[in-house]
Amino acid sequence: MFHTATHKEVKEGLVTDIYFERTKKILEAKGIDLSVRAEFMAHGFPSNWPWAVLAGVEECAEVLKDLPVDVRVMREGTIFGIKQPVMEISGKYLDFGQYETALLGMICQASGIATMAARCKKAAGKKEVISFGARRVHPTIAPLIERNAYIGGCDGVSVGLGAKLAGIEPSGTMPHALILLMGDTVTATKAFDEVIEPGVRRVSLIDTFNDEKIEALNVAGALGKKLYAVRLDTPRSRRGDFVEIMREVRWELDLRGYRDIKLLLSGGIDERDIERYNVLADAYGVGTAVSAAPVVDFSMDIIEIDGHPIAKRGKRSGSKRVLRCKDCFNTRVCSVKEKPSRCSCGGAEEEILVDFFSKGNLKYPLPEPSEIREFVLQQLNKVELYC
């Protein structure tokens, strides 16, 4: 057996902190079943991120859909800031309180992955970013990693099941194992070309045995125009400046007329590396930076009981609106009693914390992963990578 919870166990509320189970037991014993309103909010981001991407909403919907609760939520893929409620649940506490652990886990991890993917894509600009991080996580959650990497902005993912969940074809090149087993890089690259279907791009991994520029010329000579790119991997284990290695490879390829062959980089790359390498690289494979992304530390807090505003210290009671200017992207949080108005820039404000469920009934169809990703990419044009 794998050491993971099943879908059924999550739905049954078995993946929850014990104190929520004990709370439920006490309230039932004392005959207390009050209506509450609870909000999900992050009061800080990892690594001084200026923003994060909300993800995990579709999984939350799977938990919430059979519960007699009302839910407001930001659209999946929304870029949000600290102290902005991303979800609000209203209903009897005993109907949903036991799911706090699961709901938080779903949005905390998914949002961290989607945010790191978005940061890498923001740094890369129009250059391709592919998720290569499945090997760094437990295989049972690899599809979750890939789906959230894709909606966060990655152009492709490497695992078949993750790609299926995202609604795309998997992307990948060749491992060092193929080259080691075939004996040399050119033989392995030619075998790839002979066996793998023509629709798959020919990308040769060139750092297994020889100097990268020598191998780049060898595989370029062997495949010619069929070669789409060469991949340079494991930069942190190689001598010298990786930018200089790329300069050498690019120079030698261009000098011999191989200007169309692209440079794909992988191996321990994050958004800061991408910024540095963008001067020469054409595409990136990002692994651990995305799959092991820090979680967005959401909390769920009660803000009303039986219609009366109340919250623990350090939290603001009462239901809230999150209003965003359509033009300048300025966002503010206010009481639910306040209406949208005009932003100081003159643009119109709109509510981004919107109705999601009413008594367990979904208010609108869940979007496809490609729609969420496009939504994220549109928003990335309006934010900066650093504070």
C-alpha positions as CSV (number, residue, x, y, z in Angstrom):
1,M,0.0,0.0,0.0
2,F,1.0,3.6,-0.6
3,H,1.2,5.9,2.4
4,T,-1.5,8.3,1.0
5,A,-5.1,9.0,1.6
6,T,-7.7,7.8,-0.8
7,H,-10.4,10.0,-2.4
8,K,-13.0,8.3,-0.2
9,E,-11.0,8.9,3.0
10,V,-10.7,12.6,2.3
11,K,-14.4,12.9,1.6
12,E,-15.2,11.1,4.8
13,G,-13.2,13.7,6.8
14,L,-10.6,11.2,7.9
15,V,-7.7,13.4,6.9
16,T,-8.1,16.0,9.6
17,D,-6.3,17.3,12.6
18,I,-7.5,15.4,15.7
19,Y,-8.5,18.6,17.5
20,F,-11.2,19.2,14.9
21,E,-12.6,15.7,15.4
22,R,-12.6,16.4,19.2
23,T,-14.3,19.8,18.7
24,K,-17.0,18.1,16.6
25,K,-17.5,15.5,19.4
26,I,-17.8,18.1,22.1
27,L,-20.2,20.3,20.2
28,E,-22.4,17.4,19.3
29,A,-22.4,16.2,23.0
30,K,-23.4,19.7,24.2
31,G,-26.0,20.2,21.5
32,I,-24.2,23.2,20.0
33,D,-24.6,23.7,16.2
34,L,-24.1,27.3,15.3
35,S,-24.0,29.0,11.9
36,V,-20.6,30.5,11.1
37,R,-18.8,32.3,8.4
38,A,-15.2,31.4,7.9
39,E,-12.6,32.9,5.6
40,F,-9.3,31.6,4.1
41,M,-6.5,34.1,4.0
42,A,-2.7,34.2,3.8
43,H,-1.1,36.8,6.1
44,G,2.4,36.4,4.5
45,F,4.1,34.8,1.5
46,P,7.3,32.8,1.3
47,S,10.5,34.4,0.2
48,N,8.9,37.9,0.2
49,W,6.8,37.0,-2.9
50,P,4.8,40.2,-3.7
51,W,1.8,38.0,-4.9
52,A,0.7,34.4,-5.3
53,V,-1.6,32.4,-7.6
54,L,-4.7,30.7,-6.2
55,A,-4.9,27.0,-7.1
56,G,-6.6,23.9,-5.7
57,V,-10.1,25.4,-6.1
58,E,-11.3,22.5,-8.2
59,E,-10.3,20.0,-5.5
60,C,-11.9,22.1,-2.8
61,A,-15.1,21.9,-5.0
62,E,-15.0,18.1,-4.8
63,V,-15.1,18.3,-1.0
64,L,-17.7,21.1,-0.8
65,K,-20.1,20.0,-3.4
66,D,-22.2,17.8,-1.2
67,L,-22.3,20.1,1.8
68,P,-25.2,22.4,2.8
69,V,-23.0,25.5,2.7
70,D,-22.6,28.7,0.7
71,V,-19.2,29.5,-0.6
72,R,-17.6,32.5,-2.2
73,V,-14.2,32.1,-3.8
74,M,-11.7,33.8,-6.1
75,R,-11.6,32.3,-9.5
76,E,-8.9,29.6,-9.7
77,G,-5.7,31.2,-11.2
78,T,-6.4,34.6,-9.6
79,I,-3.3,36.5,-8.6
80,F,-3.8,37.8,-5.0
81,G,-2.0,39.5,-2.2
82,I,-1.6,39.0,1.5
83,K,-4.5,39.7,3.8
84,Q,-7.0,39.2,0.9
85,P,-9.6,36.5,1.6
86,V,-9.6,34.0,-1.2
87,M,-12.5,31.8,0.0
88,E,-15.4,32.2,2.4
89,I,-17.7,29.5,3.7
90,S,-21.0,30.0,5.4
91,G,-23.0,27.3,7.1
92,K,-23.3,25.2,10.2
93,Y,-19.9,24.6,11.6
94,L,-20.6,20.9,12.1
95,D,-21.3,20.6,8.4
96,F,-17.8,21.7,7.3
97,G,-15.4,22.3,10.2
98,Q,-13.9,18.8,10.0
99,Y,-12.7,19.6,6.4
100,E,-10.5,22.6,7.4
101,T,-7.3,20.5,7.3
102,A,-8.1,19.1,3.9
103,L,-9.3,22.3,2.3
104,L,-6.2,24.2,3.6
105,G,-3.9,21.5,2.4
106,M,-5.4,21.6,-1.1
107,I,-5.0,25.3,-1.6
108,C,-1.8,25.8,0.4
109,Q,0.3,23.3,-1.7
110,A,-1.4,23.9,-5.0
111,S,-1.1,27.6,-4.8
112,G,2.6,27.3,-3.9
113,I,3.3,25.2,-7.0
114,A,1.2,27.4,-9.3
115,T,3.0,30.5,-7.9
116,M,6.5,29.2,-8.5
117,A,5.5,28.1,-12.0
118,A,4.1,31.6,-12.6
119,R,7.3,33.2,-11.3
120,C,9.4,31.0,-13.6
121,K,7.2,31.9,-16.6
122,K,7.2,35.6,-15.7
123,A,11.0,35.5,-15.7
124,A,11.2,33.5,-19.0
125,G,8.8,35.8,-20.8
126,K,7.9,34.3,-24.2
127,K,10.4,31.5,-23.8
128,E,9.2,28.0,-23.1
129,V,9.1,26.5,-19.5
130,I,8.5,22.8,-19.0
131,S,7.8,21.1,-15.6
132,F,10.4,18.4,-15.0
133,G,9.8,18.0,-11.2
134,A,7.7,14.9,-10.8
135,R,10.7,12.8,-9.7
136,R,11.1,15.0,-6.7
137,V,7.7,14.2,-5.1
138,H,5.7,11.1,-4.1
139,P,4.4,9.5,-7.3
140,T,0.8,9.6,-6.1
141,I,0.8,13.4,-6.1
142,A,2.9,13.9,-9.2
143,P,-0.3,14.6,-11.4
144,L,-1.3,17.3,-8.9
145,I,2.1,18.9,-9.2
146,E,2.0,18.8,-13.0
147,R,-1.6,20.1,-13.3
148,N,-0.8,23.1,-11.0
149,A,2.5,23.8,-12.7
150,Y,0.6,24.0,-16.0
151,I,-2.1,26.3,-14.8
152,G,0.5,28.4,-13.2
153,G,2.1,29.1,-16.6
154,C,4.4,26.1,-17.5
155,D,4.1,25.4,-21.2
156,G,4.4,21.7,-20.8
157,V,4.8,18.9,-18.2
158,S,6.7,15.6,-18.4
159,V,4.5,13.0,-16.7
160,G,1.8,11.3,-18.8
161,L,-0.9,11.2,-16.2
162,G,-0.2,14.8,-15.2
163,A,-0.4,15.9,-18.8
164,K,-3.7,14.1,-19.1
165,L,-5.1,15.9,-16.1
166,A,-4.0,19.2,-17.6
167,G,-5.5,18.3,-21.0
168,I,-2.2,18.4,-22.9
169,E,0.4,16.0,-24.4
170,P,3.5,15.3,-22.2
171,S,6.8,16.9,-23.1
172,G,10.3,15.5,-22.7
173,T,13.6,14.9,-24.3
174,M,15.9,12.0,-23.4
175,P,17.6,10.9,-20.2
176,H,21.3,10.3,-19.6
177,A,20.3,6.6,-19.2
178,L,19.5,6.3,-22.9
179,I,22.9,7.8,-23.9
180,L,24.8,5.6,-21.4
181,L,23.0,2.5,-22.6
182,M,23.4,3.3,-26.3
183,G,27.1,4.1,-25.9
184,D,27.3,7.7,-27.1
185,T,25.2,10.8,-27.7
186,V,25.0,10.6,-31.5
187,T,23.9,7.0,-31.5
188,A,21.2,7.7,-28.9
189,T,20.0,10.8,-30.7
190,K,19.7,8.9,-34.0
191,A,17.9,6.1,-32.3
192,F,15.4,8.6,-30.8
193,D,14.8,10.0,-34.3
194,E,14.4,6.5,-35.8
195,V,11.9,5.2,-33.2
196,I,9.9,8.1,-31.8
197,E,7.0,9.4,-33.7
198,P,7.7,12.4,-36.0
199,G,5.4,14.8,-34.1
200,V,7.8,14.7,-31.1
201,R,10.5,17.4,-31.3
202,R,14.0,16.1,-31.5
203,V,16.0,17.4,-28.5
204,S,19.4,15.9,-27.8
205,L,21.0,15.9,-24.3
206,I,24.6,16.9,-24.9
207,D,26.4,16.8,-21.5
208,T,26.8,13.0,-20.8
209,F,30.3,12.3,-22.0
210,N,32.0,15.1,-24.0
211,D,32.3,18.9,-24.0
212,E,28.9,20.4,-24.7
213,K,30.0,22.4,-27.8
214,I,31.6,19.3,-29.3
215,E,28.5,17.2,-28.7
216,A,26.2,20.0,-30.0
217,L,28.1,19.9,-33.3
218,N,28.1,16.1,-33.5
219,V,24.3,15.8,-33.1
220,A,23.7,18.8,-35.3
221,G,25.7,17.1,-38.0
222,A,23.9,13.8,-37.5
223,L,20.3,15.2,-37.6
224,G,20.6,18.5,-39.4
225,K,17.3,20.4,-39.7
226,K,15.4,17.7,-37.8
227,L,17.2,18.7,-34.6
228,Y,15.0,21.1,-32.7
229,A,17.2,21.8,-29.7
230,V,20.1,20.7,-27.6
231,R,19.7,20.3,-23.8
232,L,22.3,21.3,-21.3
233,D,21.6,19.7,-17.9
234,T,23.1,19.7,-14.4
235,P,24.6,23.2,-14.5
236,R,25.5,23.2,-10.8
237,S,27.7,20.1,-11.2
238,R,29.7,21.5,-14.2
239,R,32.8,23.6,-14.3
240,G,32.8,27.3,-15.0
241,D,30.1,29.8,-15.8
242,F,27.0,28.2,-17.3
243,V,26.3,31.3,-19.4
244,E,29.8,31.0,-20.9
245,I,29.1,27.4,-21.7
246,M,26.0,28.5,-23.6
247,R,28.0,31.2,-25.4
248,E,30.5,28.6,-26.6
249,V,27.8,26.2,-27.8
250,R,25.8,29.0,-29.5
251,W,28.9,30.4,-31.2
252,E,30.0,27.1,-32.6
253,L,26.5,26.2,-33.8
254,D,25.9,29.6,-35.4
255,L,29.3,29.6,-37.1
256,R,28.4,26.4,-38.9
257,G,24.9,27.5,-40.0
258,Y,22.9,25.9,-37.2
259,R,21.2,29.1,-36.0
260,D,17.8,27.5,-35.7
261,I,18.8,24.9,-33.2
262,K,17.6,26.1,-29.8
263,L,19.3,25.8,-26.4
264,L,17.2,24.2,-23.6
265,L,18.5,24.4,-20.0
266,S,17.6,22.1,-17.1
267,G,18.9,21.1,-13.7
268,G,18.2,23.0,-10.5
269,I,16.9,26.1,-12.3
270,D,14.7,28.6,-10.6
271,E,13.3,32.1,-11.6
272,R,16.5,33.9,-10.7
273,D,18.6,31.5,-12.8
274,I,16.1,32.0,-15.7
275,E,16.6,35.8,-15.5
276,R,20.4,35.3,-15.7
277,Y,20.2,32.7,-18.5
278,N,17.6,34.4,-20.6
279,V,20.2,36.3,-22.6
280,L,21.0,33.0,-24.5
281,A,18.6,30.2,-23.5
282,D,15.5,29.5,-25.6
283,A,13.7,27.1,-23.2
284,Y,13.9,25.7,-19.7
285,G,13.1,22.6,-17.8
286,V,12.3,23.4,-14.2
287,G,12.1,20.7,-11.6
288,T,12.6,21.0,-7.8
289,A,11.9,24.8,-7.8
290,V,8.3,24.1,-8.8
291,S,7.6,20.6,-7.4
292,A,9.0,21.4,-4.0
293,A,7.7,25.0,-4.0
294,P,7.1,26.5,-0.6
295,V,3.4,26.4,0.4
296,V,1.3,29.5,0.6
297,D,0.4,29.6,4.3
298,F,-3.3,30.0,4.4
299,S,-5.4,29.9,7.6
300,M,-9.1,29.4,8.0
301,D,-10.7,31.7,10.6
302,I,-14.2,32.2,11.9
303,I,-15.3,35.8,11.3
304,E,-19.0,35.6,12.2
305,I,-21.2,33.4,14.4
306,D,-25.0,33.5,13.9
307,G,-24.7,36.7,11.9
308,H,-22.7,38.6,14.5
309,P,-19.1,39.7,13.6
310,I,-16.5,38.0,15.8
311,A,-12.9,36.9,15.3
312,K,-9.9,35.9,17.3
313,R,-7.3,38.7,18.0
314,G,-5.2,39.6,15.1
315,K,-8.0,38.9,12.6
316,R,-10.7,41.2,11.3
317,S,-14.3,40.1,11.8
318,G,-17.1,40.3,9.4
319,S,-17.7,39.3,5.8
320,K,-15.5,41.2,3.2
321,R,-15.3,42.1,-0.4
322,V,-12.1,42.0,-2.5
323,L,-12.4,44.7,-5.1
324,R,-10.0,45.0,-8.1
325,C,-9.6,47.7,-10.6
326,K,-10.0,46.4,-14.1
327,D,-7.5,48.9,-15.5
328,C,-4.6,49.2,-13.0
329,F,-5.1,46.0,-11.1
330,N,-5.2,47.8,-7.8
331,T,-6.9,45.6,-5.2
332,R,-8.5,46.5,-1.8
333,V,-10.4,44.7,0.9
334,C,-13.5,46.3,2.4
335,S,-16.6,45.3,4.4
336,V,-19.2,43.4,2.4
337,K,-21.5,46.3,3.1
338,E,-19.4,48.6,0.8
339,K,-20.1,48.6,-2.9
340,P,-17.6,48.6,-5.8
341,S,-16.8,52.1,-7.0
342,R,-14.3,53.9,-9.2
343,C,-10.6,53.4,-8.6
344,S,-8.3,56.4,-8.1
345,C,-7.1,55.8,-11.6
346,G,-10.6,56.2,-12.9
347,G,-11.1,52.5,-13.7
348,A,-14.1,50.4,-12.5
349,E,-13.7,48.1,-9.5
350,E,-15.1,44.6,-9.7
351,E,-15.7,41.9,-7.0
352,I,-13.2,39.0,-7.3
353,L,-14.5,37.0,-4.4
354,V,-17.6,35.7,-6.0
355,D,-20.4,33.1,-5.4
356,F,-19.2,29.6,-5.9
357,F,-21.6,27.3,-4.1
358,S,-25.1,27.8,-2.8
359,K,-26.3,25.0,-0.4
360,G,-23.9,22.6,-2.1
361,N,-24.9,23.5,-5.7
362,L,-22.1,24.8,-8.0
363,K,-22.9,28.3,-9.3
364,Y,-20.9,28.0,-12.5
365,P,-19.0,25.3,-14.5
366,L,-15.4,24.7,-13.5
367,P,-13.0,26.1,-16.1
368,E,-10.6,23.9,-18.1
369,P,-6.9,23.9,-17.1
370,S,-6.1,25.8,-20.4
371,E,-8.5,28.5,-19.5
372,I,-7.0,28.9,-16.0
373,R,-3.5,29.1,-17.4
374,E,-4.5,31.7,-20.0
375,F,-6.1,33.7,-17.1
376,V,-2.8,33.5,-15.1
377,L,-0.7,34.6,-18.1
378,Q,-3.0,37.7,-18.7
379,Q,-2.5,38.7,-15.1
380,L,1.3,38.2,-15.2
381,N,1.5,41.2,-17.5
382,K,0.2,43.4,-14.6
383,V,2.5,42.3,-11.8
384,E,6.2,42.5,-11.1
385,L,8.4,39.6,-10.1
386,Y,9.8,41.2,-7.0
387,C,8.6,43.7,-4.4
